[in-house]
């Protein structure tokens, strides 16, 4: 199973809100994630991600590959 760390969009039209999830790469954009690792609200004045760093490190050690956006959010949250 190829696990990816990516953003999953939720929220209303024109009001995006994202979850940072660990998900099987073959699942679609609205598929059920393996684990929810945090959230990201780009609409806030100081947009900052709320990420469970310990769990992200666990998934990275076990071979999960983050997308470019998630990698930058992880780096900014440390």
Secondary structure, DSSP 8 states (H G I E B T S, - for coil): --EEEEEEEEEETTEEEEEEEEEETTS-TTS--SEEEEEE-TTSTT--EEE-HHHHHHHHHTT-EE-HHHHHHHHHH-
